[in-house]
Amino acid sequence: MAKSKLKKIAGWLHLWVGLSTGIVVVIVAITGCIYAFDEEIFDSVHKKLVYVEVKRQAKPISELLLIAQKSIDPNKVLNNVKITDPNRSYVFSGFKVNGPKKINLSYFSQFEYLDQVYVDQYTGKVLGVIDMRYEFFNIVEQLHRQLLLVKPVGSVLVGSCILLFLLMMITGFVLWLPKNYKQFKKSISIKWNSKWKRLNYDLHNSLGFYALPIAILIAITGLVWSFKWWETGMYKILGTKEKPSFARPLPVINTSDSTLNKLDIIHYNLRKQLNSNWNEVSLGIPDETNKVVMAYVCINDNTDYWRGVSYYFYDGRTGKQIDVMPHAEKTFGMKWRNSNLDIHTGRLFGVGTQIIAFIASLLCATLPISGFMIWYGKRNKKKKPILTTKEKGLSD
């Protein structure tokens, strides 16, 4: 009796949660499929921007920055440079957030500009400039994260629907639970030669079962970007009491260097310290408002299966190192946070897990559709006509 009541409650929740969140779940799942391979597709489509011919020595970053700056509006400021493989161009980026009066419900209203400049580090040639606000894969990402709405609205809306989707997966599992092994075998199989309604029902049940563990993992990791309380809770669960701060105090210096042109010194010192033990450097560009420069470095030799990320902090006035946060000394919670995106997209362990994440997202996109069709079919099921006693006699 208790089990029957539980399944009844689960069935009611599963139905109405599914109907109320289905459209959002489909959008988030489909864009998630694309997002799983966004870097690979982008690199393939934009080969002329991404790849360069390797030569003996790259030009100084300060020189490349001046070249990149001339390729955009003089009122725009570049504040970061990303460096990866020797055969890939340097990517300078800059953004400015609009004031409250210019921001509406649209995602696009949030930024005055959001640019990326691709520069050949060996020749100094600008390979291209992309307005990232309207770049296809960025639009896919923002549709995935906030439905192309302004972040405080869209992010919460998506997060709320994914929280409800988690509830829907749990209730779906309760409804799916078989009574015995024979029923279990039936519940994970699909009768491909059956009629459409039966086939749709089997697809909903079986595909939902296979996608469940990966879908739950994707949902749990995705909620980090929607709710601060979720992110804080994950930190605490993993043993980190507080979210780490990346602010660092500036040391007192005798003379002030107003030029703030220490980018080459910082880059030189960083490369000397890292040797060849890195695959990506994201380096802040010092200016009057950004005097503490942080270098985000992805390292190669971490052996703990997390994404290896170390942080280096520099004084933008002098180029001297202030602090370092090596990957090996980070807390368990910090290692998870640096790996969260790669877990979410399946990128953490390479192409194999990316494919799994892609398939799981695709299956998640089908579940609200097949579930709606089951509900619609039952709701519009044709009732058999009630025969009179005379008609029954004639039919006999």
C-alpha positions in Angstrom: 0.0 0.0 0.0 2.8 2.4 0.9 4.7 1.6 -2.3 1.5 2.2 -4.3 1.0 5.6 -2.7 4.6 6.5 -3.2 4.4 5.7 -6.9 1.1 7.7 -7.2 2.8 10.8 -5.7 5.9 10.2 -7.9 3.7 9.9 -10.9 1.9 13.1 -10.2 5.2 15.0 -9.6 6.8 13.4 -12.7 4.0 14.5 -14.9 3.5 18.1 -13.9 7.2 18.9 -13.3 7.9 17.4 -16.8 5.1 19.5 -18.4 6.2 22.7 -16.7 10.0 22.4 -17.4 10.0 20.3 -20.6 10.7 23.1 -23.1 13.6 24.5 -21.1 15.1 21.1 -20.5 15.0 20.4 -24.3 16.8 23.7 -25.1 19.4 23.2 -22.4 20.0 19.6 -23.4 20.4 20.3 -27.2 22.7 23.2 -26.6 24.6 21.0 -24.2 25.2 18.5 -27.0 26.9 21.2 -29.1 28.7 22.6 -26.0 30.4 19.3 -25.4 32.5 19.7 -28.5 32.5 23.5 -28.9 36.3 23.9 -28.8 36.9 21.2 -31.4 34.2 22.6 -33.8 35.4 26.2 -33.3 39.0 25.3 -34.1 37.9 23.4 -37.2 35.7 26.2 -38.5 38.2 29.0 -37.7 41.5 27.3 -38.7 42.8 30.6 -40.2 42.3 32.4 -36.9 43.5 29.6 -34.6 46.5 28.0 -36.2 49.9 29.6 -37.1 53.2 28.5 -38.7 55.7 27.9 -35.9 58.9 30.0 -36.2 62.0 30.5 -34.1 60.8 33.0 -31.6 57.6 34.8 -30.7 57.5 38.6 -30.5 57.2 40.2 -27.0 53.7 40.3 -25.6 53.8 44.1 -25.1 54.4 44.5 -28.9 51.7 42.1 -29.8 49.3 43.9 -27.4 49.9 47.3 -29.1 49.2 45.6 -32.5 46.0 43.9 -31.2 44.9 47.2 -29.6 45.2 49.1 -32.9 42.8 46.5 -34.6 39.9 47.5 -32.4 38.1 50.7 -31.3 40.6 53.0 -29.4 37.9 53.3 -26.6 38.1 49.5 -26.0 40.6 48.0 -23.6 42.1 44.5 -23.9 42.6 43.0 -20.4 43.7 39.4 -21.0 45.8 37.2 -23.3 45.6 33.5 -23.7 48.6 31.4 -24.8 48.4 27.8 -25.7 50.4 25.6 -28.1 53.3 27.0 -30.2 51.2 26.4 -33.4 48.2 28.3 -32.1 47.8 32.1 -32.1 47.7 34.4 -29.1 44.2 35.5 -28.2 43.8 38.9 -26.7 40.4 39.6 -25.1 38.6 42.6 -23.6 35.1 43.4 -22.3 33.1 46.1 -20.7 29.9 45.6 -18.8 27.1 48.1 -19.6 25.6 50.4 -16.9 22.3 49.4 -15.3 20.3 51.8 -17.4 21.4 50.1 -20.7 20.7 46.6 -19.5 17.4 45.0 -20.3 16.2 41.4 -20.3 18.4 40.4 -23.2 21.8 38.8 -22.7 23.2 41.0 -25.5 22.5 44.2 -23.5 24.9 43.3 -20.7 28.1 44.2 -22.6 29.2 47.3 -24.3 31.8 45.2 -26.0 33.2 41.6 -25.7 36.0 41.2 -28.2 38.7 38.6 -29.0 41.7 39.5 -31.2 43.7 36.6 -32.8 47.4 37.5 -33.4 50.2 35.5 -35.0 52.8 35.8 -32.3 55.7 35.2 -34.8 54.8 37.8 -37.5 52.6 40.2 -35.5 49.8 39.9 -38.0 46.2 40.3 -36.8 44.4 37.2 -38.0 41.0 38.3 -37.1 38.7 40.1 -34.6 35.5 38.4 -33.3 32.7 40.2 -31.5 32.0 37.4 -29.0 28.6 38.7 -28.1 27.3 37.4 -31.5 29.7 34.5 -32.0 27.8 31.2 -32.7 29.3 29.1 -29.9 29.0 31.9 -27.4 25.4 32.2 -28.2 25.0 28.4 -27.8 26.7 28.7 -24.4 24.6 31.6 -23.2 21.4 29.9 -24.5 22.5 26.8 -22.5 23.3 28.8 -19.3 20.7 31.6 -19.3 18.4 31.2 -22.4 19.9 34.4 -23.8 18.3 36.4 -21.0 20.2 38.7 -18.7 22.1 36.6 -16.2 20.2 37.3 -12.9 17.0 36.2 -14.7 18.0 33.6 -17.2 20.5 31.8 -14.9 18.0 31.4 -12.1 15.3 30.3 -14.6 17.6 27.6 -16.1 18.8 26.6 -12.6 15.3 26.2 -11.3 14.2 24.1 -14.2 17.3 21.9 -13.8 16.6 21.5 -10.1 13.1 20.4 -11.0 14.6 18.1 -13.7 16.6 16.4 -11.0 13.3 15.8 -9.1 11.8 14.5 -12.3 14.7 12.0 -12.8 14.3 10.8 -9.2 10.5 10.4 -9.5 11.0 8.7 -12.9 13.4 6.2 -11.3 10.7 5.5 -8.6 8.1 4.9 -11.3 10.5 2.7 -13.3 11.5 0.4 -10.4 10.6 -3.2 -11.4 9.1 -5.7 -9.0 11.3 -8.6 -10.1 14.1 -9.6 -12.5 11.8 -10.5 -15.3 10.2 -7.1 -15.2 13.6 -5.5 -15.0 14.7 -7.2 -18.2 11.5 -5.8 -19.9 12.0 -2.3 -18.5 15.5 -1.9 -20.0 14.7 -3.3 -23.5 13.0 -1.8 -26.5 10.6 -3.7 -28.7 11.5 -2.1 -32.0 8.8 -3.9 -34.0 5.9 -2.8 -31.7 3.3 -0.1 -32.5 4.4 3.6 -32.2 2.8 4.2 -28.8 4.4 1.1 -27.2 7.8 2.0 -28.9 7.6 5.5 -27.6 6.9 4.2 -24.1 9.8 1.8 -24.2 12.1 4.5 -25.5 11.1 6.9 -22.7 11.6 4.2 -20.0 14.8 2.5 -21.3 16.7 5.6 -22.5 15.8 7.4 -19.3 17.3 4.5 -17.3 20.6 4.4 -19.3 21.0 8.2 -19.2 20.1 8.6 -15.5 23.6 8.5 -13.8 25.3 10.7 -16.3 22.3 13.1 -16.5 22.3 13.5 -12.7 26.1 14.2 -12.8 25.6 16.8 -15.6 22.8 18.5 -13.7 24.7 18.6 -10.4 27.7 20.2 -12.0 25.6 22.6 -14.1 23.8 24.0 -11.1 27.1 25.6 -9.9 26.7 28.4 -12.4 23.1 29.2 -11.5 23.1 29.3 -7.7 25.9 30.6 -5.3 24.4 28.6 -2.5 24.8 25.4 -4.5 28.4 26.2 -5.3 29.1 27.0 -1.6 27.3 23.8 -0.5 29.5 21.7 -2.9 32.6 23.3 -1.4 31.5 22.4 2.1 30.6 18.9 1.1 34.1 18.4 -0.3 35.7 19.8 2.9 36.4 23.4 1.9 34.7 25.7 4.4 34.8 28.9 2.3 35.1 29.7 -1.4 38.7 30.7 -1.9 39.6 34.4 -2.5 41.9 35.4 -5.4 42.4 38.9 -4.0 46.0 39.7 -3.0 47.3 42.8 -1.2 49.9 44.9 -3.1 53.3 45.2 -1.5 54.6 48.7 -0.6 57.2 50.0 -3.1 59.5 53.0 -2.9 58.8 54.5 -6.3 55.7 54.3 -8.4 56.0 53.2 -12.0 53.2 54.9 -13.8 53.8 53.1 -17.1 52.6 49.8 -15.8 54.3 48.2 -18.8 55.5 45.1 -17.0 53.7 42.5 -19.1 56.9 41.2 -20.8 58.7 40.8 -17.4 55.7 38.9 -15.9 55.5 36.7 -19.0 59.3 36.0 -18.9 59.4 35.2 -15.2 56.3 32.9 -15.5 57.7 31.0 -18.5 61.0 30.6 -16.7 59.3 29.2 -13.6 57.0 26.8 -15.5 59.6 25.5 -18.1 57.5 23.3 -20.4 55.1 22.1 -17.7 52.0 23.8 -19.0 49.4 23.7 -21.8 47.6 26.9 -21.4 48.3 30.3 -19.8 45.6 33.0 -19.3 47.4 36.1 -18.3 45.8 39.3 -17.1 47.1 42.6 -18.6 48.1 45.2 -15.9 46.6 48.7 -16.0 45.5 51.4 -13.6 42.5 49.3 -12.4 44.2 45.9 -12.6 47.5 46.3 -10.6 47.4 42.7 -9.2 47.9 40.5 -12.2 46.8 36.9 -12.0 48.0 34.1 -14.3 45.7 31.1 -14.7 48.0 28.2 -15.7 46.8 24.7 -16.8 49.6 22.3 -16.0 50.5 18.9 -17.5 52.0 16.8 -14.8 49.2 16.5 -12.2 48.7 12.9 -11.3 45.4 13.2 -9.3 43.0 13.0 -12.3 41.7 16.5 -11.7 42.2 19.4 -14.1 45.6 20.7 -13.1 45.4 24.5 -12.6 47.9 26.7 -10.7 47.6 30.4 -10.0 50.4 32.9 -10.0 50.0 36.5 -8.7 52.2 39.4 -9.8 52.6 43.1 -9.0 51.6 44.9 -12.2 53.7 47.9 -11.2 57.0 46.0 -10.9 56.4 42.6 -12.5 57.5 40.8 -9.4 55.6 37.7 -8.1 53.4 38.3 -5.0 52.1 34.8 -4.4 51.5 31.4 -6.0 48.8 28.8 -5.5 50.1 25.6 -7.0 47.7 22.8 -7.9 49.2 20.3 -5.5 48.5 22.5 -2.5 44.9 23.3 -3.4 42.0 21.9 -1.3 39.9 19.1 -2.6 37.0 21.5 -3.1 39.2 23.9 -5.2 40.4 21.0 -7.4 36.8 20.0 -8.0 35.8 23.6 -8.8 38.6 24.0 -11.4 37.5 20.7 -12.9 33.8 21.3 -12.8 33.4 22.5 -16.3 35.4 19.6 -17.7 33.2 17.2 -15.7 30.1 18.9 -16.9 31.1 18.6 -20.6 32.9 15.2 -20.3 36.1 16.8 -21.3 38.0 15.7 -18.1 39.1 12.3 -19.5 39.1 13.1 -23.2 37.0 12.3 -26.3 35.5 9.1 -24.8 33.8 10.9 -21.9 32.9 13.8 -24.2 30.9 11.4 -26.4 29.2 9.9 -23.3 28.2 13.4 -22.2 27.0 14.2 -25.7 24.8 11.1 -25.9 23.4 11.6 -22.3 22.5 15.2 -23.2 20.8 14.0 -26.4 18.8 11.4 -24.5 17.8 14.0 -22.0 16.5 16.2 -24.9 14.2 13.3 -26.0 12.8 12.5 -22.6 10.4 15.5 -22.2 9.2 15.0 -25.8 8.5 11.2 -25.4 7.0 11.9 -22.0 4.7 14.5 -23.4 3.6 12.1 -26.1 2.8 9.4 -23.6 0.7 11.9 -21.6 -1.0 13.3 -24.7 -1.8 9.8 -26.0 -3.4 8.8 -22.7 -5.3 12.1 -22.4 -6.7 11.7 -25.9 -7.2 8.0 -25.9 -10.4 7.1 -27.8 -13.0 5.6 -25.5 -14.7 2.4 -26.7 -18.4 3.0 -27.4 -20.8 1.5 -24.8 -23.1 -1.0 -26.5 -26.7 -1.4 -25.6 -28.1 -4.8 -24.7 -29.6 -5.1 -28.2 -26.4 -4.1 -29.9 -24.5 -6.6 -27.7 -26.8 -9.4 -28.9 -26.3 -8.5 -32.5 -22.6 -8.4 -32.1 -22.7 -11.8 -30.5 
